[in-house]
Amino acid sequence: MGLKLGVMPVLEGRAGADPAAVAGFVRAVEEAGAESVWAVEHVVVPDRYDSAYPYDPSGRMSLLPGTDVPDPLHWLTFAAAHTSRVLLGTAMLILPEHHPVHLAKRLSTLDALSGGRLLAGVGVGWLREEYEALGVPYERRGARADEYLAALRTLWTESPASFAGEYVRFDAVHCEPKPVRPGGVPIVVGGHSPAAVRRAARYGDGFYPLGVDLAGMADLLRRLAEECRAAGRDPAEVEVTARAPSRRGGVEALAELGVTRVVMRAPIADASTVDRYRREVLGQ
C-alpha cells in the first residue's frame, strides 16, 4: 500500500529513560524499515486531575504517576545519535506551554544536528492541571498556539526576524542555526476539533487527527480540504497521519481517504512487533 510507518514507544515504568533500552529500541525501529519514531510530551503528570482525557471513554490517560515520560526533544536528540535514517517526530508538543523564541532554537538545533530529520507535531493539550503547574494560562490556548506557530516560522525563515503579536514580540533578532529545510521544520498539527482542522490548514505541513473512527476521519479530512481551499492552499500540501489500525482492511480504508502515514505503538523492550506489523498488516 506504500503507507509510511511511524512508531511510538509504549511508556511503562522506567524504560522510557533507560539509555540502553532506548538506544536498542530506536535502532530496531530503523532496522525494521519504519519511516519515523515519535515521542510524546507531558511535562508533569498530576497525581490527581479533574480534566477529562479525550481519547479514552474512561476520561483517564494510560500514563501513571511514576512512569518516566522523558522530554521529547531530548529523547529524540538521543535517538538521532543512535540512528541515521529514521525521521524524528513529536506527538505532540503542547505548544502553548513553550515560549516560541526558545522553542524555535531547540527545534532548529535538533533538526540541524539530525540532518533535517525532525517532524514537529504540536497540539494544545487537554490537561488544565499541567498548564497550572507551569504557570501558563489554559484559556485561549488555541489563539496562543496559532500565534506561536507564526512566530516560529518567522524565526526560521527571516534573519533578522521581527514579530509583534498579542503574546510574543521580538525585533530584528537572529535565531541560528536555521532548520535544514528552507521553510523550517515541518509542522504536524494534532487534534480533532474544528480549531485543529483550521490550524492544520493555515499553518501545518501535516495533520494528525486523534481519537476518531473512520467516519470521523473522513469528515475531518473533508473539512480540512475546505479550510485549505479557503486559505488558498492545495489540500495535498498537508500530509495526513493516523493511528495504525490492527487490520489490513482498516489500513486500506485510511489510504483511500488520503492518509499517507500510520503510527503504531510498540513496547520498548520488544520492537519485533514493528517488523511484523509492516509485513502482515501493511504488506510491505
Beta strands, then each sheet from edge to edge (+ up, - down):
strand 1: 4-10
strand 2: 36-39
strand 3: 87-90
strand 4: 93-94
strand 5: 118-123
strand 6: 161-164
strand 7: 169-173
strand 8: 187-190
strand 9: 206-208
strand 10: 239-243
strand 11: 261-267
sheet 1: 4+ 5+ 3+ 2+ 1+ 11+ 10+ 9+ 8+
sheet 2: 6+ 7-
end
